């Protein structure tokens, strides 16, 4: 599923300022224009799950 992500569609459906960056095989980072209260940028890690879904994570511990 991760390989099928389309940056243009994400921009249309989510926010025009998002960017996709390849991390490692099977993993991508979604760069957003959003920030935490302290000003740090809000980045999301995207990866495939074993069930074929897409996992979205802020990189914190579950």
C-alpha positions as a printed Julia matrix, in Angstrom:
62×3 Matrix{Float64}:
  0.0    0.0    0.0
  2.82   2.44   0.81
  4.1    2.25  -2.75
  0.68   3.31  -4.05
  0.6    6.62  -2.16
  0.12   9.55  -4.47
  1.5   12.86  -3.22
 -0.81  14.91  -5.43
 -3.91  13.11  -4.09
 -2.71  13.64  -0.52
 -2.35  17.34  -1.24
 -5.86  17.53  -2.69
 -7.49  15.57   0.12
 -5.44  16.6    3.15
 -3.48  19.81   2.69
 -1.77  21.4   -0.29
  1.47  21.81   1.65
  2.17  18.18   2.55
  5.2   16.41   1.07
  6.09  12.72   0.91
  9.65  11.6    1.53
 10.94   8.04   1.24
 12.59   6.86   4.45
 13.5    3.24   3.99
 11.94   0.43   2.01
  8.33   0.18   3.11
  8.36   3.45   5.02
  7.67   7.08   4.15
  7.55  10.36   6.02
  4.73  12.83   5.53
  5.98  16.37   6.03
  3.2   18.73   7.12
  3.03  22.5    7.63
  1.68  21.91  11.14
  3.67  22.5   14.31
  3.49  21.51  17.96
  2.92  24.24  20.54
  6.7   24.54  21.02
  7.17  25.25  17.29
  8.62  21.86  16.31
  7.37  20.59  12.98
  4.73  17.84  13.03
  5.97  14.93  10.9
  4.16  11.64  10.35
  5.7    8.24   9.62
  3.76   6.06   7.18
  4.23   2.31   6.89
  2.38  -0.79   5.74
  0.83  -3.15   8.25
  0.76  -6.93   7.98
 -2.98  -6.74   7.16
 -2.48  -4.45   4.16
 -3.52  -1.24   5.89
 -1.52   1.94   6.26
 -0.1    2.81   9.68
  0.22   6.51  10.5
  2.45   7.38  13.45
  3.96  10.48  15.01
  6.97   8.38  16.01
  6.07   8.32  19.69
  5.72   5.19  21.76
  2.32   3.45  21.68
